[in-house]
């Protein structure tokens, strides 16, 4: 059977249908079905990533079915270097997220159905080459995420779930206005991204309209991307969410915002981008420094990681503001690297929190002594986060900084400072949580014993290291697809 | 004057009347001791047959009774809509009286009468026919609302509805009399001709506003919404469902005939579109803000239905074909969504004797299917993909933006966030909170089937929007 892109969505939906038919008591079967489904989609994502022909470029494996003809909506899937990478990211993170979900014992059936629904929606969003369907799939995750945080979360879970959902939906609603504005102002009567791209290359949208649409899209999806000062949903949301959701959201879902900004705002409206980009660059630096400083003050392991994740979104925004090939490449690279790193860090923090029932660093301490494997993994994740060479994040951040250096020298300097801040709070977390004297309460704790429980950590860490040491593995993909974006700037 | 009547144009109305007559006879002949709900079964069967018959009526187009009655794509669309709505209402009624042991036969008769009224509204091409059919519908609804006469909320609801309804009928007649005085006709096409050739004068403006007030009462737009919360709460649940879907859609059918691209007042679009846009903004915002503080689920859905009228008015304010078809599509999604919600409410209240939102706590652990249907309905009302409510809101917002109402689109999107809050609060109660009682609620197989059908419809319309949106466009294009 020849793989096609719809299989990502259909497979996950098929998994959901199977899960519906199984009685809730049969948790083993439920887990197995979900496992098979997500394993297959992960394999598919690898297959497509490898099968994408970088020498040809452009959108490949395209499927196009007219959907609502009168409004120009079509079910149009395809991958280029950028979204094939994001699909790969999702394949890896969703599978690891499932593997760490073994600790969920309560209402297993609902958990897995909702999890698959989130994965299905996110695959759809990344694969869609139709603006309508991008938005459609992007919103599918909203309700399941709300319920999953509400049901399986911890602490202030209801507040966290509501805050996260309302912020994200507010952002999405603003972005929707922008996207409809984009659709109306092209005058083409189609939501097809490829058609719009081709049309706009020769007939750009009038600047006064761009100046309305561009900020709406950037603000709307910026909220998803934890743009300062709209980032406050993320720390509490990620901290209280069940581990798999923290991983998925910090790792993949919020990256949809960055993806949408690249695809719909910067690429389609470069003129307005040039006007608004200095503001974005400044906000990016505020993001990096502000969220980094807040992370410094936290004593809660998951809060530190959440603020760290917000802070690192600043690099993505800064890279977007660069307008040159190295900056944009860095952004896509960072989306991938940070996605894997955040998933790893949250998986580890979730493991610790599950077993100790606390996330407070003052109560933890010396965990590496009883859990050397987890301790080592966390150390590696922290180093990756701080941009130590050898990990994928280093390559990404250095590219963003190089890209920013010419236009935004002071911003770049501040961003480097942000890396120092990251190193400080990450090392603090290691020192308080994993080093030092062992808190006697945790004497009984052990590393995951079965090999399968170690797989998610090893998998994520392996990807970080491999990509970090061999960046061209994904850089070729990125380069083929960011070139058109940047060439377009150069022409202007 | 010789009136030629084309009997083939309104077979559906004739058949409905025939069913009503059969039911009356059955009511008289059946002994009072009969336990079985024969009228309910006959009603359901007849409704299904009529729905089948309706599908064959698509090509029947024309007008009769000297142009007072029209059969076109719009009326065809709405008649199917009303028949589907009635199907759910009959099922709910059957269930309702199984649990409450009241006199149910008259209830069915009144429902059929309401159905005739709604179908005639969809086919009205004259202010007189419109007024009569409106009264047929509304008077049946007065009685239906106050039907459970031992319940003081039901009585209060009936009284409120009657007084405000009578007032709105008065408005309507008053407005109509002005138009008649000026144009010497009550027929839509004559008035439309006048409108397209004459500018708006204070008198015609006054008439138009009065008529809109009557329509606004039906669709529950602010400031004509006062009756909604009490009536929704007090009326028997099947009637609330009918009010929120059937009667509201009938109001929108009138709105489309009067205030839309091909409508009677189309030529004065420039004058009324801004007014409708403002009303739309106020209606949706008011409905959503007040709904946040409700503790009774029927009352909450009452306020939410006000806000949905606000969203729908966006399409009317847009005054374009896109806006009108978006309204049709939205109503279609709203039909299944709201009926599913009310069916859950009914089944829940039969099992627990409560309509309080706090009693919904932990419903997911007591009945998976009730919880699932309610979740889908709420998410669809909030406009979340991949459900029916999403594409409707999307199309409405698009139509408003296309007509230059960017501010209205922004207000609507802010409203989506507000409404999501209270819908999610219910979802949270159902799925997150611990149940007050752990006894499972069992749902019979037929009810299960109906719930599943409703769910499939909500998801199906939400994913395969194409054919439904095309149907919505066709309905408008043949007007």
HADDOCK unambig.tbl for C-alpha pairs under 7 A between the chains (distance, minus, plus):
assign (segid A and resid 67 and name CA) (segid B and resid 466 and name CA) 5.73 0.50 0.50
assign (segid A and resid 68 and name CA) (segid B and resid 465 and name CA) 6.63 0.50 0.50
assign (segid A and resid 68 and name CA) (segid B and resid 466 and name CA) 4.27 0.50 0.50
assign (segid A and resid 136 and name CA) (segid B and resid 385 and name CA) 5.75 0.50 0.50
assign (segid A and resid 136 and name CA) (segid B and resid 386 and name CA) 6.78 0.50 0.50
assign (segid A and resid 139 and name CA) (segid B and resid 384 and name CA) 6.71 0.50 0.50
assign (segid A and resid 139 and name CA) (segid B and resid 385 and name CA) 6.11 0.50 0.50
assign (segid A and resid 140 and name CA) (segid B and resid 385 and name CA) 5.51 0.50 0.50
assign (segid A and resid 140 and name CA) (segid B and resid 386 and name CA) 6.30 0.50 0.50
assign (segid A and resid 150 and name CA) (segid B and resid 432 and name CA) 5.95 0.50 0.50
assign (segid A and resid 151 and name CA) (segid B and resid 432 and name CA) 5.04 0.50 0.50
assign (segid A and resid 166 and name CA) (segid B and resid 417 and name CA) 6.17 0.50 0.50
assign (segid A and resid 169 and name CA) (segid B and resid 417 and name CA) 6.29 0.50 0.50
assign (segid A and resid 170 and name CA) (segid B and resid 414 and name CA) 6.90 0.50 0.50
assign (segid A and resid 170 and name CA) (segid B and resid 417 and name CA) 5.71 0.50 0.50
assign (segid A and resid 173 and name CA) (segid B and resid 413 and name CA) 5.28 0.50 0.50
assign (segid A and resid 174 and name CA) (segid B and resid 413 and name CA) 6.80 0.50 0.50
assign (segid A and resid 180 and name CA) (segid B and resid 398 and name CA) 6.28 0.50 0.50
assign (segid A and resid 184 and name CA) (segid B and resid 402 and name CA) 6.83 0.50 0.50
